[in-house]
Amino acid sequence: SVLAMAASTGGPAAVYRILSDLHGKDVPPPILLVQHIALGFGSGLATWLGTATSLRVKVAEDGEPLVAGTVYLAPDDKHLGVTSDHRAQVSGAAPIQGFRPSANWLFRSVAHAYGRASLSMVLTGMGQDGLDGIRDVHLAGGHVLAQDEATSVIYGMPGVVVGANLAHEVLPLGQIARRLQALFQPGGRAS
């Protein structure tokens, strides 16, 4: 399986919290992250997030195999997705609704490559990037989580997903890692 996460405003701190709370003997599946961030800050974000966790955190490289226990960040000004043979796909294709990297691009590719084995999460952020891609995840039978309004800095991205009835679960930030660990287990997905 795979975990795809997307965030905008407030995202770095939220992702840091989730990664720091994700501990235990079980290695999580590959984690892909699209974070809307200013140009030039991607590698610094990867380094900083790496201090939160024993997982490997890196900027994704096109074509590299996705490995469990690794967090892959979209490179500066590039889309991040996955191929049908579960490799990272980095693309300079046109921005989607003004965003590159785009959460929609990530979620759509994960839905296509992993189907029911996909786990997608929309975290704090303004706007509605990710909504269309989450629809694809939903149609493919994947599982969708959204951060709740109370713990989101801005409840735009998760709010539109919840408002469209596409989130299977809406969780406060402090409970996300524990829920993910349960979902990572064989048979752990809520139906």
N, C-alpha and C positions, 0 to 999 in steps of 0.2 A: 504494500500500500504506500501511500504518500500523504503528507500534510502540506496543503497550500495555504499560506497566510497572506493577507493584504491589509495595509494600514496607511494612513496619511497623518494628519495632525494628531500628535500625542502617541503615535505608533512606536517610535524607538523605545520609550520608557515602558510601554505595554509589552512589547516583545522581550525586552530585557527581563521583566518580571516573570513572564511565562517561561523563558529559558532557565532562569535561576531556580524556578520552582520545579522544573522537569528534572528530577533526579531519581535514582534508584537503579536496580540491577538491570532493568530492561532497556535495551537500546531502541530508541524510537525509529520509525521509518525516516526516509529522507524528508527534509523540511525545506520548502521553497518559499521565499519571502519577496513580495513586492512591497516596497516602502517608498512612498512619494517623498523625495528628498532633493535638496539643492544639488546641482552638479558639483562634483568634486568631493562629496562627502561619503560616497558609497563604501570605499575601502576603510575609511575611518570608522564607519558604522559597524562594519564586519569585525574590526579589531575590538571595538568597545563591547559589542554583544558577546564576543568570545570570552570576555572576562566574567560573564555571568554564568558560564556553563562549562562542563567538561566535554560537551559536544564540539565537534569541529565546526567552525563558522568561516565561510569563505565567499568571495565573489564568484559567481558561477562562470564557467568557461564553456563555450559552445561545444557540444558533442561529448562532454565528459559523462561517464556513467554515474547515475545517482546511487549513492551509498548510504545505507542506514547509519544513523548517528551523526549525520552531517547536515548543516544548515546552509543552504545556498541562497545568496542574495542576488537580486537583479543588478547587473552592472549599471554604471551611470548611463542614463539616456538610452537604455536598451530594454526591449521586452524580454521577459523570462518565461519560458514554457518548458514542456517536456515532449519528447518524441514518442512514437508508438512503441519503440524498444527501450523506453525508460532512460533516456539520456537527456541532459540539459540542452535546451534550445535557447540560444541567445540571438535576438534579431534586432536589426535596425529598421524594421518596417515602420511605416508612418504611425505617428501617435494615434491612439484611439480615444476619441472624445477629449483630446488635448493632453492625454497622458502617455508617456513612455518613460519608464515601464508602466504597463497597464495591468490592473487587477483582472480586467475582463479577459485579456490575452492569457494570463496565467490560469485562471479558472477554466476557461474553455479548453485549453490544451490538456489540463489535468482530467477534465471530464472525458475527453476523447481517449486519452491514453490509459486511464485507470478505471473509468466507469464506476461500478459499485464499490471498488476498493479505494475510491478517493475520499479524502477528508478535507474539507475546506472551511476556512475561518476568516470572518471579516471583523477587523478590529477598528478602533476609534479612527475617525477621519472625516473630513468634510467632503461634500459632494456625493455622487452615486457611482463612482468607479467600482466595478465588481458586480453590480446588479445583474447585468446581462449574462456574464460568465457564470454566476451562481445559478441562474435559471438552467444553464446547460448542465451543471453539476447535478442539480435536482432531477432533471430529465434522465440523466445517466444512472440515477440510483445512488449517487454519492451522498455523504452525510455533511450537513452544513451547520456550523456553529457561528453565533454572532455574540460580540461583546455587548453587555447590557448598557442602558443609557446612563445609569447612576455612576458607572466607573469609566465611561468614555469621556475624553476631553471634548470631543465633538461627536455627536451621535448621527452624523450624516450617512456615511457608508454602511455601518451596521443597521442604522434605522430604516433605510430604504429596503434592505433585505428582510428585516423583520416585518415591515409594513406590507411587503408583498407576500407574506406568509411563506417565505422560502427557507427560514431558519428552523432546523429541527430542534435546536436548543439555543437559548439565550442565557448567557452566564456572566456573572461578575468576574472581573479580572482575576481576583484571588482564587477562584475555583476552576479556572480554565485548565491549568496544568494537570491537576488531579483528574479531571474529566478526560483529558487527552490520554493520560496514562491508562485509564480504563478502556478507552476506545482502541488503543494500540494492541490490546490483548486479542488473541483469537476469539471470535465470537463476542467481542466486547461492544460491538455497535448496537445502539438502540435501533429497533426497527421502526 
